[in-house]
Amino acid sequence: MALGFWLIATMMLSAGKNISSEKAKQIALSHARVAERDAKITKIQLGVEKGVAVYEIEFYVNGKKFEYDINSNSGEIVKVK
């Protein structure tokens, strides 16, 4: 599984079509309608969800937890918890 992740991530990064982790964070914050100054970001990590490379974004606002998976190629929100 780890080898598959690195292969996908390497292929996507080398293709030069990835959004940045900063852009992924902004997409999640915007969707949640939260200003960055009000959020405590606890996780920004490149991972794989159902065979798709995604940024896993986790943050808290006033004790409420937000979790997002953002497609690292398109910027599409894949999952919200």
N, C-alpha and C positions, 0 to 999 in steps of 0.2 A: 504494500500500500504506500509506504513512504517513497519508494522508488518511483511509483506511478505519479505521485504528487510532484516530485521534483522534475520528472520528465515533462509533465504538463506545464508546470510553472516556468521551466527553462525555455520550452518551446514558445510560450506566450510572451515571455520577456524578450526573447531574441527577435520575435516578430515586430516588436516596437509598437504594439497596439494596446498596451495596457494603460489604464488610467493610473494615476498615482494614489498612494495610500491617503494622501491629503485630500484628493478629490473624492475618494470613497467616503472619507470621514465627513466631508461637507455635504455629500448626498444624503447620508444617514441623518445628520443633524437637521438639514433642511426638511426632510420628510417628517421628522419628529417635531418640527417647528420649535427647535431649541437653539438658542444662541450658544456658540462655543464657550463663551465665558461662564455660562451657567451649568455646563456639563463637566463631569469628572470622567475623562476618557480612561478606561481601564484595559482596553485591548484593541489593537489593530494588528491583524495577523493575516498573512496570505495562506489560504487553505484550499481544500477541494470539497465541494458539495455536489453529490450526484454526478461526478465526472467533470464538473465545471470549476475552474479556478476562481475563487472568490476572496474578497477581503472580508474577514470576520471583524466586525466593529462592535464593541461593547462600551456603554457609558451609563452613568447614573446622573439623574437630576432630582434633587430633593429626596433622595432615597429610593426613587423609582428606577428600576433597571430597564435598559433598552438594549436589544441585540439585533444586529443587522448582518446579513450576508449580501455583499454587493459584487456583482459579476465584474471581475477585474479587467475584462476586455471591453465590455459595453457600458458599464456603469449602471446597469439595470439592477434594481433591488430584487434579489432572489428570494430572500426570506426575512421576515420580521417576527421577533418574539416579544 
